[in-house]
Structures are given as structure tokens and as C-alpha cells.
């Protein structure tokens, strides 16, 4: 599995799925359409500022709220390569893995990394490096099976690849 490197977009506690992708856009399941509205109710300039490979860092309970997959799909389609948070809502965690969005829990990284920092993540070891400050943090490394799911782009692609 590869690593991620990008500029941090920082958010606080309890960022719910209705903020990640507002309910008024749920009539679409097109990833590109969802990406255009990702995070707009919490940061109206997010989609203008996010670049391919960037990283979201949040605090506690990221992805709480409804169980819809639209939220991690919109984040991934917006170009975000990884989400780091102190904790994730369990259904968001599962949905992220199912659609191939890498997410890592690290209390220390969530507390210390600042908006605009450049961060790299080694998915094999779970090591998060804040290149702006030089600090490193330990996150949860992905087990080999989860790495295969993410590398394949999610559960459906993984299953289709295995059956081929």
C-alpha cells in the first residue's frame, strides 16, 4: 500500500455526515457531483482550496450522523487522500474502508497538527509525519486485508477483482 502526502484541512469535533455532504445534494450518487459540495456548510471554500492528495485532520467523532456512503464518497472524490481523526463514528469508518478512503485514528496527531501543515502518512506503518513541524505520530496501521480493499478502490472493486 502506498502513502499519502498533502496539505491539511483541519476540522473540530463531531463533524457529521450532513456537514460533510449536505442532505440537499443526496439526490445524486455521482462522485464528481458530490465532490463539488463536500464540506460546503462548514467551509464554503473547501472545494476551491482542496487539492488532489490533501488530508483532512479532525478531532473526535468524525463522520457521526447518518449511515450513508455519500459522505466518504464526496471526500474521496474531492481529492482527499486520507482522513486522520482522534475518533471516527463506526459506520463512517466502515463506509470509508468499503469505498477505498484511507482513514487513521490518532489522538496526538489530531490534537497537534494544524490547518495548512504539510503531512505525510505511511499506511503500512501508521506513522504520520507533520513535515511542517517535524513531529511524528503513531496511528493505527491497516491490516493487510484492509490495505487490499483500499488499494482496489473499495470492497466492490476488490470482490470483482477476486472473482475475475
Steps between C-alpha positions, in 0.01 A plus 500: 500500500620848430526811710325836492641851508316828490386822661280471806142626519420500874160449660380458858279254688177339380523579128186320389407352165250782435786750516732280292237478224184704563174307469380725217754331267413140585284461190827432317730202542749632242835541680600803291173679579529417871861626504385846386309542828732322746527686834329812359281560807801503736759653260350659188845526339603139566437380143686801359799443728532121515758349267543138396686322778403738782417366843214572739589505869217513752446444867244269666212311338561590134223376271226470762138519390339304222639179359504608135810431289464839326720664768822301448433487124486882485825528699684251279365652178607848617859370486565437870753219539446427870298607803668506841288546811511429871195276453255414223136405515504123441265498199705776333816297566347193336359695206838666441680166479221362279547781245880506524560820703793456742426619854725493805428558867766688697411716801840670511507581127143634515591731787835630375476525120387845386303621199736559206776267625650257250453145622605159370356166603660158459205263485712189558643620833230748604766768548372855445763769444423869530763625255433860607601440864708183463284314754398139444195324637393137516171417340336164450662310212258326267489121519601335168141416402384861549798620296389273215146643517628858488755425225220348289293817545251344739312183581305464175810545283690255722229234470471551123879472465512181708224339293665587166 
